[in-house]
Amino acid sequence: MNISILRLVSYALATAVLGIIFSAYFAPELTVAITNQVWALCGW
């Protein structure tokens, strides 16, 4: 099994992003709160 570290990190990152996206369906209030915090920190 010859898998590079970069590919392994890419798979882990993609899995984490998908997990966050799918978990947003189960906690919409938390998603709204995080989005509002990001908007506040970016200054938009």
mmJSON file of the N, C-alpha and C atoms, coordinates in Angstrom:
{"data_MODEL":{"atom_site":{
"group_PDB":["ATOM","ATOM","ATOM","ATOM","ATOM","ATOM","ATOM","ATOM","ATOM","ATOM","ATOM","ATOM","ATOM","ATOM","ATOM","ATOM","ATOM","ATOM","ATOM","ATOM","ATOM","ATOM","ATOM","ATOM","ATOM","ATOM","ATOM","ATOM","ATOM","ATOM","ATOM","ATOM","ATOM","ATOM","ATOM","ATOM","ATOM","ATOM","ATOM","ATOM","ATOM","ATOM","ATOM","ATOM","ATOM","ATOM","ATOM","ATOM","ATOM","ATOM","ATOM","ATOM","ATOM","ATOM","ATOM","ATOM","ATOM","ATOM","ATOM","ATOM","ATOM","ATOM","ATOM","ATOM","ATOM","ATOM","ATOM","ATOM","ATOM","ATOM","ATOM","ATOM","ATOM","ATOM","ATOM","ATOM","ATOM","ATOM","ATOM","ATOM","ATOM","ATOM","ATOM","ATOM","ATOM","ATOM","ATOM","ATOM","ATOM","ATOM","ATOM","ATOM","ATOM","ATOM","ATOM","ATOM","ATOM","ATOM","ATOM","ATOM","ATOM","ATOM","ATOM","ATOM","ATOM","ATOM","ATOM","ATOM","ATOM","ATOM","ATOM","ATOM","ATOM","ATOM","ATOM","ATOM","ATOM","ATOM","ATOM","ATOM","ATOM","ATOM","ATOM","ATOM","ATOM","ATOM","ATOM","ATOM","ATOM","ATOM","ATOM","ATOM"],
"id":[1,2,3,4,5,6,7,8,9,10,11,12,13,14,15,16,17,18,19,20,21,22,23,24,25,26,27,28,29,30,31,32,33,34,35,36,37,38,39,40,41,42,43,44,45,46,47,48,49,50,51,52,53,54,55,56,57,58,59,60,61,62,63,64,65,66,67,68,69,70,71,72,73,74,75,76,77,78,79,80,81,82,83,84,85,86,87,88,89,90,91,92,93,94,95,96,97,98,99,100,101,102,103,104,105,106,107,108,109,110,111,112,113,114,115,116,117,118,119,120,121,122,123,124,125,126,127,128,129,130,131,132],
"type_symbol":["N","C","C","N","C","C","N","C","C","N","C","C","N","C","C","N","C","C","N","C","C","N","C","C","N","C","C","N","C","C","N","C","C","N","C","C","N","C","C","N","C","C","N","C","C","N","C","C","N","C","C","N","C","C","N","C","C","N","C","C","N","C","C","N","C","C","N","C","C","N","C","C","N","C","C","N","C","C","N","C","C","N","C","C","N","C","C","N","C","C","N","C","C","N","C","C","N","C","C","N","C","C","N","C","C","N","C","C","N","C","C","N","C","C","N","C","C","N","C","C","N","C","C","N","C","C","N","C","C","N","C","C"],
"label_atom_id":["N","CA","C","N","CA","C","N","CA","C","N","CA","C","N","CA","C","N","CA","C","N","CA","C","N","CA","C","N","CA","C","N","CA","C","N","CA","C","N","CA","C","N","CA","C","N","CA","C","N","CA","C","N","CA","C","N","CA","C","N","CA","C","N","CA","C","N","CA","C","N","CA","C","N","CA","C","N","CA","C","N","CA","C","N","CA","C","N","CA","C","N","CA","C","N","CA","C","N","CA","C","N","CA","C","N","CA","C","N","CA","C","N","CA","C","N","CA","C","N","CA","C","N","CA","C","N","CA","C","N","CA","C","N","CA","C","N","CA","C","N","CA","C","N","CA","C","N","CA","C","N","CA","C"],
"label_alt_id":[null,null,null,null,null,null,null,null,null,null,null,null,null,null,null,null,null,null,null,null,null,null,null,null,null,null,null,null,null,null,null,null,null,null,null,null,null,null,null,null,null,null,null,null,null,null,null,null,null,null,null,null,null,null,null,null,null,null,null,null,null,null,null,null,null,null,null,null,null,null,null,null,null,null,null,null,null,null,null,null,null,null,null,null,null,null,null,null,null,null,null,null,null,null,null,null,null,null,null,null,null,null,null,null,null,null,null,null,null,null,null,null,null,null,null,null,null,null,null,null,null,null,null,null,null,null,null,null,null,null,null,null],
"label_comp_id":["MET","MET","MET","ASN","ASN","ASN","ILE","ILE","ILE","SER","SER","SER","ILE","ILE","ILE","LEU","LEU","LEU","ARG","ARG","ARG","LEU","LEU","LEU","VAL","VAL","VAL","SER","SER","SER","TYR","TYR","TYR","ALA","ALA","ALA","LEU","LEU","LEU","ALA","ALA","ALA","THR","THR","THR","ALA","ALA","ALA","VAL","VAL","VAL","LEU","LEU","LEU","GLY","GLY","GLY","ILE","ILE","ILE","ILE","ILE","ILE","PHE","PHE","PHE","SER","SER","SER","ALA","ALA","ALA","TYR","TYR","TYR","PHE","PHE","PHE","ALA","ALA","ALA","PRO","PRO","PRO","GLU","GLU","GLU","LEU","LEU","LEU","THR","THR","THR","VAL","VAL","VAL","ALA","ALA","ALA","ILE","ILE","ILE","THR","THR","THR","ASN","ASN","ASN","GLN","GLN","GLN","VAL","VAL","VAL","TRP","TRP","TRP","ALA","ALA","ALA","LEU","LEU","LEU","CYS","CYS","CYS","GLY","GLY","GLY","TRP","TRP","TRP"],
"label_asym_id":["A","A","A","A","A","A","A","A","A","A","A","A","A","A","A","A","A","A","A","A","A","A","A","A","A","A","A","A","A","A","A","A","A","A","A","A","A","A","A","A","A","A","A","A","A","A","A","A","A","A","A","A","A","A","A","A","A","A","A","A","A","A","A","A","A","A","A","A","A","A","A","A","A","A","A","A","A","A","A","A","A","A","A","A","A","A","A","A","A","A","A","A","A","A","A","A","A","A","A","A","A","A","A","A","A","A","A","A","A","A","A","A","A","A","A","A","A","A","A","A","A","A","A","A","A","A","A","A","A","A","A","A"],
"label_entity_id":["1","1","1","1","1","1","1","1","1","1","1","1","1","1","1","1","1","1","1","1","1","1","1","1","1","1","1","1","1","1","1","1","1","1","1","1","1","1","1","1","1","1","1","1","1","1","1","1","1","1","1","1","1","1","1","1","1","1","1","1","1","1","1","1","1","1","1","1","1","1","1","1","1","1","1","1","1","1","1","1","1","1","1","1","1","1","1","1","1","1","1","1","1","1","1","1","1","1","1","1","1","1","1","1","1","1","1","1","1","1","1","1","1","1","1","1","1","1","1","1","1","1","1","1","1","1","1","1","1","1","1","1"],
"label_seq_id":[1,1,1,2,2,2,3,3,3,4,4,4,5,5,5,6,6,6,7,7,7,8,8,8,9,9,9,10,10,10,11,11,11,12,12,12,13,13,13,14,14,14,15,15,15,16,16,16,17,17,17,18,18,18,19,19,19,20,20,20,21,21,21,22,22,22,23,23,23,24,24,24,25,25,25,26,26,26,27,27,27,28,28,28,29,29,29,30,30,30,31,31,31,32,32,32,33,33,33,34,34,34,35,35,35,36,36,36,37,37,37,38,38,38,39,39,39,40,40,40,41,41,41,42,42,42,43,43,43,44,44,44],
"pdbx_PDB_ins_code":[null,null,null,null,null,null,null,null,null,null,null,null,null,null,null,null,null,null,null,null,null,null,null,null,null,null,null,null,null,null,null,null,null,null,null,null,null,null,null,null,null,null,null,null,null,null,null,null,null,null,null,null,null,null,null,null,null,null,null,null,null,null,null,null,null,null,null,null,null,null,null,null,null,null,null,null,null,null,null,null,null,null,null,null,null,null,null,null,null,null,null,null,null,null,null,null,null,null,null,null,null,null,null,null,null,null,null,null,null,null,null,null,null,null,null,null,null,null,null,null,null,null,null,null,null,null,null,null,null,null,null,null],
"Cartn_x":[0.86,0.0,0.898,0.904,1.795,0.961,0.548,-0.279,0.546,0.549,1.378,0.7,1.505,1.005,0.061,0.401,-0.444,-1.832,-1.887,-3.18,-3.977,-3.294,-3.954,-4.527,-3.765,-4.241,-5.409,-5.346,-6.443,-7.729,-7.611,-8.789,-9.364,-8.483,-8.937,-9.639,-9.096,-9.704,-11.056,-11.132,-12.397,-13.454,-13.053,-13.986,-14.474,-13.568,-13.945,-14.924,-14.653,-15.544,-16.917,-16.969,-18.256,-18.988,-18.256,-18.876,-19.486,-18.79,-19.325,-20.569,-20.528,-21.678,-22.893,-22.703,-23.835,-24.337,-23.446,-23.893,-24.701,-24.543,-25.307,-26.811,-27.182,-28.605,-29.232,-28.4,-28.917,-28.889,-28.146,-28.06,-28.084,-29.232,-29.274,-29.025,-29.413,-29.178,-27.688,-26.953,-25.505,-24.863,-25.339,-24.804,-25.047,-26.22,-26.53,-25.639,-25.429,-24.578,-23.137,-22.623,-21.255,-21.145,-22.14,-22.127,-22.157,-22.978,-23.027,-21.69,-21.037,-19.731,-18.693,-18.72,-17.776,-18.002,-19.258,-19.551,-19.048,-19.217,-18.772,-17.245,-16.543,-15.097,-14.501,-15.165,-14.667,-14.971,-15.918,-16.231,-17.131,-17.866,-18.743,-20.112],
"Cartn_y":[-1.177,0.0,1.229,1.932,3.07,4.342,4.898,6.105,7.244,8.355,9.467,10.212,10.94,11.713,12.802,13.432,14.498,13.97,12.792,12.205,11.853,11.337,10.99,12.236,13.324,14.582,15.122,15.005,15.469,14.697,13.391,12.582,12.948,13.175,13.537,14.887,15.839,17.162,17.096,16.35,16.214,15.544,14.534,13.854,14.79,15.61,16.558,17.604,18.121,19.125,18.527,17.335,16.693,16.407,16.008,15.768,17.029,18.144,19.42,19.813,19.645,20.013,19.156,17.854,16.987,17.156,17.497,17.719,19.004,19.91,21.161,20.896,19.799,19.475,19.084,18.624,18.185,19.288,20.378,21.474,22.805,23.172,24.404,25.666,25.659,26.849,27.082,26.01,26.13,26.644,26.173,26.623,28.111,28.575,30.002,30.815,30.319,31.027,31.116,30.029,30.037,30.972,30.958,31.843,33.305,33.627,35.005,35.412,34.499,34.797,35.043,34.249,34.439,35.792,36.156,37.46,38.58,38.44,39.466,39.583,38.451,38.49,39.026,38.791,39.278,40.763,41.288,42.7,43.052,42.096,42.381,42.774],
"Cartn_z":[0.0,0.0,0.0,-1.108,-1.279,-1.41,-0.275,-0.276,0.315,-0.363,0.1,1.252,1.998,3.132,2.639,1.518,0.974,0.615,0.021,-0.337,0.917,1.93,3.184,3.856,3.875,4.452,3.64,2.329,1.471,1.752,1.904,2.221,3.587,4.554,5.892,5.873,5.155,5.061,4.356,3.269,2.549,3.424,4.184,5.086,6.179,6.716,7.758,7.219,6.027,5.429,5.169,4.618,4.378,5.684,6.7,7.999,8.578,8.442,8.931,8.149,6.839,6.005,6.359,6.488,6.787,8.22,9.146,10.521,10.636,9.678,9.702,9.577,8.969,8.835,10.17,11.104,12.394,13.443,13.196,14.163,13.415,12.838,12.044,12.87,14.159,14.979,15.173,15.354,15.524,14.24,13.102,11.823,11.625,11.981,11.859,12.797,14.0,14.962,14.466,13.917,13.391,12.2,11.321,10.163,10.585,11.573,12.066,12.677,13.357,13.949,12.861,11.806,10.702,10.038,9.818,9.22,10.11,11.427,12.357,12.367,12.312,12.343,11.042,9.923,8.658,8.441,9.193,9.082,7.923,7.399,6.27,6.741],
"occupancy":[1.0,1.0,1.0,1.0,1.0,1.0,1.0,1.0,1.0,1.0,1.0,1.0,1.0,1.0,1.0,1.0,1.0,1.0,1.0,1.0,1.0,1.0,1.0,1.0,1.0,1.0,1.0,1.0,1.0,1.0,1.0,1.0,1.0,1.0,1.0,1.0,1.0,1.0,1.0,1.0,1.0,1.0,1.0,1.0,1.0,1.0,1.0,1.0,1.0,1.0,1.0,1.0,1.0,1.0,1.0,1.0,1.0,1.0,1.0,1.0,1.0,1.0,1.0,1.0,1.0,1.0,1.0,1.0,1.0,1.0,1.0,1.0,1.0,1.0,1.0,1.0,1.0,1.0,1.0,1.0,1.0,1.0,1.0,1.0,1.0,1.0,1.0,1.0,1.0,1.0,1.0,1.0,1.0,1.0,1.0,1.0,1.0,1.0,1.0,1.0,1.0,1.0,1.0,1.0,1.0,1.0,1.0,1.0,1.0,1.0,1.0,1.0,1.0,1.0,1.0,1.0,1.0,1.0,1.0,1.0,1.0,1.0,1.0,1.0,1.0,1.0,1.0,1.0,1.0,1.0,1.0,1.0],
"B_iso_or_equiv":[0.0,0.0,0.0,0.0,0.0,0.0,0.0,0.0,0.0,0.0,0.0,0.0,0.0,0.0,0.0,0.0,0.0,0.0,0.0,0.0,0.0,0.0,0.0,0.0,0.0,0.0,0.0,0.0,0.0,0.0,0.0,0.0,0.0,0.0,0.0,0.0,0.0,0.0,0.0,0.0,0.0,0.0,0.0,0.0,0.0,0.0,0.0,0.0,0.0,0.0,0.0,0.0,0.0,0.0,0.0,0.0,0.0,0.0,0.0,0.0,0.0,0.0,0.0,0.0,0.0,0.0,0.0,0.0,0.0,0.0,0.0,0.0,0.0,0.0,0.0,0.0,0.0,0.0,0.0,0.0,0.0,0.0,0.0,0.0,0.0,0.0,0.0,0.0,0.0,0.0,0.0,0.0,0.0,0.0,0.0,0.0,0.0,0.0,0.0,0.0,0.0,0.0,0.0,0.0,0.0,0.0,0.0,0.0,0.0,0.0,0.0,0.0,0.0,0.0,0.0,0.0,0.0,0.0,0.0,0.0,0.0,0.0,0.0,0.0,0.0,0.0,0.0,0.0,0.0,0.0,0.0,0.0],
"pdbx_formal_charge":[null,null,null,null,null,null,null,null,null,null,null,null,null,null,null,null,null,null,null,null,null,null,null,null,null,null,null,null,null,null,null,null,null,null,null,null,null,null,null,null,null,null,null,null,null,null,null,null,null,null,null,null,null,null,null,null,null,null,null,null,null,null,null,null,null,null,null,null,null,null,null,null,null,null,null,null,null,null,null,null,null,null,null,null,null,null,null,null,null,null,null,null,null,null,null,null,null,null,null,null,null,null,null,null,null,null,null,null,null,null,null,null,null,null,null,null,null,null,null,null,null,null,null,null,null,null,null,null,null,null,null,null],
"auth_seq_id":[1,1,1,2,2,2,3,3,3,4,4,4,5,5,5,6,6,6,7,7,7,8,8,8,9,9,9,10,10,10,11,11,11,12,12,12,13,13,13,14,14,14,15,15,15,16,16,16,17,17,17,18,18,18,19,19,19,20,20,20,21,21,21,22,22,22,23,23,23,24,24,24,25,25,25,26,26,26,27,27,27,28,28,28,29,29,29,30,30,30,31,31,31,32,32,32,33,33,33,34,34,34,35,35,35,36,36,36,37,37,37,38,38,38,39,39,39,40,40,40,41,41,41,42,42,42,43,43,43,44,44,44],
"auth_comp_id":["MET","MET","MET","ASN","ASN","ASN","ILE","ILE","ILE","SER","SER","SER","ILE","ILE","ILE","LEU","LEU","LEU","ARG","ARG","ARG","LEU","LEU","LEU","VAL","VAL","VAL","SER","SER","SER","TYR","TYR","TYR","ALA","ALA","ALA","LEU","LEU","LEU","ALA","ALA","ALA","THR","THR","THR","ALA","ALA","ALA","VAL","VAL","VAL","LEU","LEU","LEU","GLY","GLY","GLY","ILE","ILE","ILE","ILE","ILE","ILE","PHE","PHE","PHE","SER","SER","SER","ALA","ALA","ALA","TYR","TYR","TYR","PHE","PHE","PHE","ALA","ALA","ALA","PRO","PRO","PRO","GLU","GLU","GLU","LEU","LEU","LEU","THR","THR","THR","VAL","VAL","VAL","ALA","ALA","ALA","ILE","ILE","ILE","THR","THR","THR","ASN","ASN","ASN","GLN","GLN","GLN","VAL","VAL","VAL","TRP","TRP","TRP","ALA","ALA","ALA","LEU","LEU","LEU","CYS","CYS","CYS","GLY","GLY","GLY","TRP","TRP","TRP"],
"auth_asym_id":["A","A","A","A","A","A","A","A","A","A","A","A","A","A","A","A","A","A","A","A","A","A","A","A","A","A","A","A","A","A","A","A","A","A","A","A","A","A","A","A","A","A","A","A","A","A","A","A","A","A","A","A","A","A","A","A","A","A","A","A","A","A","A","A","A","A","A","A","A","A","A","A","A","A","A","A","A","A","A","A","A","A","A","A","A","A","A","A","A","A","A","A","A","A","A","A","A","A","A","A","A","A","A","A","A","A","A","A","A","A","A","A","A","A","A","A","A","A","A","A","A","A","A","A","A","A","A","A","A","A","A","A"],
"auth_atom_id":["N","CA","C","N","CA","C","N","CA","C","N","CA","C","N","CA","C","N","CA","C","N","CA","C","N","CA","C","N","CA","C","N","CA","C","N","CA","C","N","CA","C","N","CA","C","N","CA","C","N","CA","C","N","CA","C","N","CA","C","N","CA","C","N","CA","C","N","CA","C","N","CA","C","N","CA","C","N","CA","C","N","CA","C","N","CA","C","N","CA","C","N","CA","C","N","CA","C","N","CA","C","N","CA","C","N","CA","C","N","CA","C","N","CA","C","N","CA","C","N","CA","C","N","CA","C","N","CA","C","N","CA","C","N","CA","C","N","CA","C","N","CA","C","N","CA","C","N","CA","C","N","CA","C"],
"pdbx_PDB_model_num":[1,1,1,1,1,1,1,1,1,1,1,1,1,1,1,1,1,1,1,1,1,1,1,1,1,1,1,1,1,1,1,1,1,1,1,1,1,1,1,1,1,1,1,1,1,1,1,1,1,1,1,1,1,1,1,1,1,1,1,1,1,1,1,1,1,1,1,1,1,1,1,1,1,1,1,1,1,1,1,1,1,1,1,1,1,1,1,1,1,1,1,1,1,1,1,1,1,1,1,1,1,1,1,1,1,1,1,1,1,1,1,1,1,1,1,1,1,1,1,1,1,1,1,1,1,1,1,1,1,1,1,1]
}}}
